[in-house]
Amino acid sequence: MASSTTTDVEKGGIQATSPQEVLGNGSALPVSYQLAVRPSRIGNPGALGLFSFASTTFLLSLYNFQTRGIKHPNVVVGMALFCGGLAQLLAGMWEFPRGNVFGGTAFISYGAFWMSYATILIPASGIAASFTDPKELQSAVGIFLIAWFMVTLFLVVATLRKNIAFIVMFSFLALTFLLLAVGEFSDKLSVTKAGGIFGALTSFMAYYIGLSELLSSEDMAVVHLPLGIIPKRVAPM
């Protein structure tokens, strides 16, 4: 959800106040580009967003798998509102000033997902109670999950030029949404449980990437977790 850099301004590696100083090109840059490139001292919010996403996804995935006989996911509401929702929303808003459009889009999108999903589960919202036919409610939730499967599929395409860890995580997440949607449409518990398994795998990948982001943000970090960087192709001359 967010890519780390080795020369972040907040690490003290670059002490620049202008685009020209950052790139070392004097005043030859176009005015439009000078306005677009602004060094940021905002710390990397990637670990916050990924840990929040992973924790909430892990919790709901265990409920979907009916771990320890749990059949009602309502305990996830608090996590979905404040951890998966608010924390990711804030992480996404901090990603945009850093120039990370992918990270900002992903964090804010899934923060909105968790907030909207929590709203469905809150009795006071009246959303679930407005459906008198349980089948109709399942179909509505299924369509809701299909919409997020589509969003995640688009993000999978965007990860193809990032790294292997992101590709695996978003692919697992897309499968999670798809399986949960099919489980709602077909009313088959086995399919929903399969979605819970892939959701747990997604959360483990998010934890791994989040830890990698956190360690790479520390100057004195001893351990660095590889993400499987995909080398960029150089256009032939």
Secondary structure, 3 states (H helix, E strand, C coil): CCCCCCCCHHHCCCCCCCHHHHHCCCCCCCHHHHHHCCCCCCCCCHHHHHHHHHHHHHHHHHHHCCHHHCCCCCCHHHHHHHHHHHHHHHHHHHHHHHCCHHHHHHHHHHHHHHHHHHHHHCHHHCCHHHCCCHHHHHHHHHHHHHHHHHHHHHHHHHHCCCEHHHHHHHHHHHHHHHHHHHHHHHCCHHHHHHHHHHHHHHHHHHHHHHHHHHHHCCCCCCCCCCCCECCCCCCCC
